[in-house]
């Protein structure tokens, strides 16, 4: 398998950036999930599980170690006041290097009105899991679904990523330990800009055919660069 696409999502649950190459460190692709919009009332990092409007905004690195957010109306900002006005609630843009571990919540089923559970994320990033700093999925697994639904970092030509769990792999200069399959939630059903419609059947199919899993998560054993076209090698 070779790298077909690389993606970075600077702000949790916002649209991200497609890259030709990426630098990867212990916390994943540099800049990936390094900011989160926190609801000051609940203390949770907002995700599109709770606030689907997040998927309507775009985040990108600004070249000076910061981030800029393009809101649906075209305004570009990183100001808490602008984000609070947009979402209609008091929020702040946080970095894990300043605020530490983040707390998250997710519904147990397709019905957001039902029971929700919460957990604490890893240190150093706003990834959901301590065992997923870099996520990978193959084009075969994605079938004809738009890959943006799944917010993966690395899309691989071919198939077979599920068999990599518990393996060590090399991508470019980077060495990854593949730790787990990625469990999927209601996020994959959400509408997004660019013609992605709301589709509950996506999650039903993943649950029925793949036992809720799509893609794999890895931690970083050795940092380095990876680029489109690099071949995945099992070490």
Secondary structure, DSSP 8 states (H G I E B T S, - for coil): -EEEEEEE-SBTTSB-EEESEEEEETTEETTTT-BEEEETTT--B--TTT-GGGGGSEEEE-SSS-EEEE-TTS-EE--HHHHHHHHTS-EEEE-HHHH-S-EEEEESSS-TTS-EEEEE--TTS--S-TT-SEEEEEHHHHTTS-GGGTT-SEEEESS-GGGGTT-EEEETTEEEEEEEEEE--GGGG--BTTTB---HHHHHHHHHHHTTEEEEEEEEEE-EEEETT-BEEE-
